[in-house]
Amino acid sequence: MYSASEQRVLRTFRQFLMTPGQMLCFSGPELKQYENTLDALIDKEVLVKEKTKGGYSLTHAGFAAMNSCQ
C-alpha cells in the first residue's frame, strides 16, 4: 500500500515515538530527499504539513499506518 520511500518516512516518525498532532521536522538534505514522498503522504491524508519549515505531523490514519509499517 505504501512505497518503500513512504515506509521509510513512516519509520522515521516511529523512531521518534511520534503520536498524532506532534510535529517532526525534516531539514537539509533529508527534507529535499523526501519532499515528493512527504507530499504523497499528505495527499493520502497520512501527514499534515505544519507552518514551521520542514514540519510535519501524523494524522490518526498516519499513526495507524506508521504502526502497521514494517
Steps between C-alpha positions, in 0.01 A plus 500: 500500500790736576814534292841422646571873532168560676574217740842654579332830589244322718780308674669833574185611682497170690869537591414821686184349658277761336127508565227681302543875511865499610726678255816344360735725304695385197789722394787532257565214259242279672223754430605528137531121463152430638317806361297302243434220748378742766267660244367157403431416865316831539286410195422165666397692816768327706698817576417866554748769399563746784580871471854443625738432210550126463241427769254215456266320735312172482125477463318221686505301174873573475555374854327173408705477178821567692424220744416253223813588304784246514 
